[in-house]
């Protein structure tokens, strides 16, 4: 950019602003997002840059080491003059959350200033020159001022604006039935390392399939991880509360832990373990309904069974019910696995933290738990 003193005719008489465009602003399908930043006066712009501050809800901050949660864009500012445009890497379900971006620019403009000669009380009662913006007048401690003329003053400042990308891509778009359970188990353990005692989980279930079952047992008990060669490890205290309501008490085996866990050559004790179950019979109509309050996300997993009456995997053309009725039952089943019992459908909803506490009250988890036969 160029500017010519003393009048700076190339510059505007107002401070330029900066704009940031994020397209699309909401991401519901896997893909990339384009960010563009520019100023209202390109000729008065020295540089423009875009930076990423990390996800408010994402599993990892920019410094995280998880390969799937690597940077959306490098947090080091991407610079250009007088405009910059950049695309994120390919985003998928593991990037769900609200991502914040900042655009900054160094801009120049000119302002009309005036100078006055004023009296100023010092030990020798001297006079001094004072510069003020045009239209203003020097105040105390100056007095007896006389107008001396006006001039253009060069102004420069960094201006900024922010924007956010809302990313919500359902897991079922990219994963099969077993993949949803596998990745959900990994997410539970990864979230627990940060949430620890603030993690909560509640389930109405006739069974808890692996590997989610193993993940719940792990976070209920507490564990050490990332041990170095000296045997110094990070510690993950047990989840704050886990309640499993069922009509099949046998599924509770290996999932329930209470009290405190201590062990090791040099004894270490985990925090309080609070994983309990209750036999609430009668029969629970759904296969699995699991709610987990994680670190920056809440998760709701629903696993239901479409019986052979509606769909027989051994005979897909079996007309147990009218075709229209069967289509209505099957159309909401996008991610499934066919078993001898029928078609099992899984759905996983991922939201900002807060919904689990509400659902716990609406679904009367505590009253139902207190009514049932409790274990242990």
N, C-alpha and C positions, 0 to 999 in steps of 0.2 A: 504494500500500500504506500501511497505518497501523500504528503501534506507539505504545504509551502508556507513558512512563516513570513511575515508576522500575522497575516490575515487568515491563513489556513482555508482558502476558498474550497478545497476539496472535501471538507468535513461538514457534517450537518450541525445545526445549532441545538440539537437535543441528543440525549443519550440513546444510542441504538439498543434494541432489545434482541434477545435470542429465542429461537423456536426449536422445539424437539418434536419430531414425528416418529411414532412407533407403529409399524404396520405388519401384521394386525395387532391391535391393542389387546385383544383377547385371543388366546390360542387354544383351540379345542381339538385340533388334529395335529399329529406329528409334523414338524417342518421347521423352517427357519423364520426369523423375524428380522426385518430391516429397520435400522435406526438412522435417521437423517437429522442433522443439526445445521442451522444456518441463522444469520443475523438479518435484521431489517435493513441494514446498510452494508452490503458486502465490501464496498470500496473503503469503508472506515473500519475494517476488521483486520486485526493482525493474525489471529489464529482462532480456530474453533476446535473443541475436543469433546469426546464422549467417554464417559467412564461408567463402570458398573459397580454398585455398592453391595452386591450380594443379594440373596433372596431373603425376604422376611420370613417366608414359610418353608423354604427349601431345606433339605436335610443337611446340607453342608454350607458353610460360609466359603468365601473365595479361597481361603487357605486350606480348605478340606482336602483330604487325600484320596477320597473315594473316586475311582476312575470314572464311574458313571456320573458323578456330580462335579466333574471338572468345570472350569470356568465357562460361563455362557459367552462372554467375551473376556479377553485379558483385562484384569482390573487396571493395568497400566493404561493411561489415557491414550485414546486414538486421536491423533491430531490431523488437522487440515486447514487450509486457508483458501477462501473464506467460508468453506462449507466442508462437512465431513459426512460420509455415509458408510455404514458398516452393517454386515449381517451377522447374526448369532450363528453358533454351530447348530446342527440339527437337534431340535428339542423333542423330548419324548416324555412318557409318564413320570419318569424319575425326576423331571425338572418342575413338577407341579408346584405352584406357589405364586407369590407376588414378587416380581423382580423389579428393583428400583434402578433407574438410570439417571445420570446427571450430564447435562450439556453445559459447557462453559465457553466463554469467548473473551478475548481482549479487544475492546472497542475504543475508538477515539471519537471525540466531538469537540466543538468549540463553544465557549461561553463569553458573553460580553462582560468585561470587568471595567471598573473605573478606579482611578487613584485620587486620593485626597491628601493634602498636607494639613496636618493637625498639630495642635499643641498637646504635649504629653508631659505630665508632671514628673520630673526626675529631680535629682539633687541640683541640676543646673537649669531646670525648666526649659529643656530643649524641645524643638519641634521635630516631627518625624513623618515619613510618608506611609500611608496605609492603603492597601489594595482591598477593595470590596466588590461584590457583584453589583452590576449596574442596577439601579433602583433602590439600593440600600444606602445607609448613611452610617458612618462610624459612630459608635456609641462610647459609653464610659470604658476606659479612662481617658478617651480622646475628647477634645473640645476645640471650639474655634476653628473648624475645618473649612478649607476652601477647595473647590472642585479643580482638579488638575488635568482631566482628560479621560478618554476611554481607550480600550484596546481589546483585542481578541486573545483569550487565554486557551491554551491547549489542555484538554482534559482526557484522562485515560483511566479505565477501570475494567476489572473482570466482572462480567455479568454471567448469571447462571439461571437455569431452569431445570426442572425435574419431571420425570414421567415414569409410569410404571407399566409393566407387562403382566397381565393376569394369565397364567398358564394352568389350564385344567384339561388334561388328556386322560381319558379313562384307561385303566390298566387293561381292560378287556380288548381294546383295539389292537394291542401289540402282543398279548400273551394268550396261551391256551389255558385250559382249566388247571392243569398241574402247575403251569408257570405262575398263575396268580397266587396259588398257595406257597410256592417256593419263594417268590419275591416278597410276598407279604411276611413270611417268616423272617427273611433277612432284614426287612424294614423294621420289624418289631425289635429285633436285637440291636440294630444300629440306632434306632430312636432311644432305646432304653439306656444306652451308654451316656446319653446327654440328659434324658428325662429322669432316669433313676427312680427315686422314691415318688416323683410326681406322676409317674406312669400309672394309669388305671385301666382295668380291663373287666368287662362284664359280658356274660354269654348266657343265652338260652340255647341249649344244644342237646341233641341225642348222641352226638359224637363230635370230637375235635380232631380232624384229620391231621396227619403229619404233612409237612414239617412244622405247621403252625403249633401243633400240640407241644413239640419239643421246645419251640421258642418260648411259649408261655411258661413251661416248666422251668426254663433257664432264668427268665426274668423274675419268676416267683421266688426262686431260691437265692439268687445273687451269685456273682462270680467275679473272678479276676481275669484281666485280659491285657494284651500288649506287654508281656513280661520281657524284660531285657536280660542280658547275659548274667547280670548280678542277681537275678530273681526278683527284681523290683517291678511290681505290676500296678496297673490302674485297676481300681475297684469299682464295681457297679452294684450298689445296694439294691435289695429286692424292690420290685414295684410296690407302690403304696397300697394298692388294694386290687385283688382279683376275686371275683365272685362268679361261680359257674352254677347255673340253675338247670336241672335236668330231671328226667324221669328214668334215667339209666345210670344208677350210682356207680356202676363198674367203670364208666369212662373217667371217673375222678381219680383213679389210681395213678400215682406219679405226678399229679398236677398240683396237689395241695401241700403247702408248707406254712407253718406258723412258728412263732417264737423268734429266736435268734440263731444264726449259724456261726459257729466258731471252729477254728481249726488251724493247722499248720504247725511247723516246728516252733516258730515264734507265733503265738496265737493271735489271730486276727478275727474280729467278730463283725459280721454284717449287721446292718440295721434290722429293724423288726420285719419279720416275714408275715404277710397277711393274705394268704391265698386260701380261700375256703370254697366249699361246695354245698349244695342243698338239693335233696330229692323233693321236687315240688309236685310230681305227678298231679293230674293225669298226663296222658301222652302229649308231648310237645309237638305241635303240628309241623314246624319247620325243621329242616335238617340241622342247620347251624345259623345262629344269629350272634355275631360277635362284635362288640364295640371296644375300641382301644383308644385311650387318650395318650398320644405320643408326646413328642417334643415340640414340634411346630405344626403337627397335623393331628387330626382325629381320623379314625378309620372305622368304617362300618362294613362288615363282611356278611353277606347273606348267601347261604347255600341251601337250595331247595331241590326237592325230588319231584320230577314229573313221572308218575307211576306208569306202569305198562298199559293201564287202561287207555291212556292217551297216546302213548308212544312205546312201541315194543322194538328195542334195538335189533332183535332177531328177525323182525318182520316189519320194516318201516311202513309198509302199505296196509298194515293191520287196521281194520276199520272198527275199533272198539267203541268209538264215539263218532258223531257226524264230523265230517272234514272241517266244517267252519268252526266248530267248537274246538277241535284239536289245534287248528291254526291259531286261534286266540290264545291257547295255553302255551304254544311253542314260540310265538313271535317275540316274547320278551326274554327268551333264553338265547343269548348271543354267545356266551362262553360256557361250554358244557363238556361232559364226558358221559358216554353211554356205558351203563353197567347192567348187571343182571336184574337189578331192581327197576331200572328204567333210566331216564335221562336226568343226570344231576347238573344243575345250573348254578353258577357262581357269579356274584356281582360284588364289586368292591367300590365303596364311595370314600373319597378322600376330601376332607374339609379343613379349614382353619380350626384350631383348638377351641373348644367351647360347646360343641354339640353333644358330646358324650354326657356331660353333666346334666343337660336338659333331658336327653333321652332316658337317662337313668331314672329320673323322676317320673317321666311320662309312662314308662314301661313298668313302673312300680317294682324295681329290682329289689330294694330293701324290704318292702312288705312281703313280697313273694318269698324272699330268702328266709325271713323270720318265720313265715308260716310253714316252710318245709322242714324236713329232717336234715339237720345240719351236720356236715363233716368238715373238719374233725370236731 
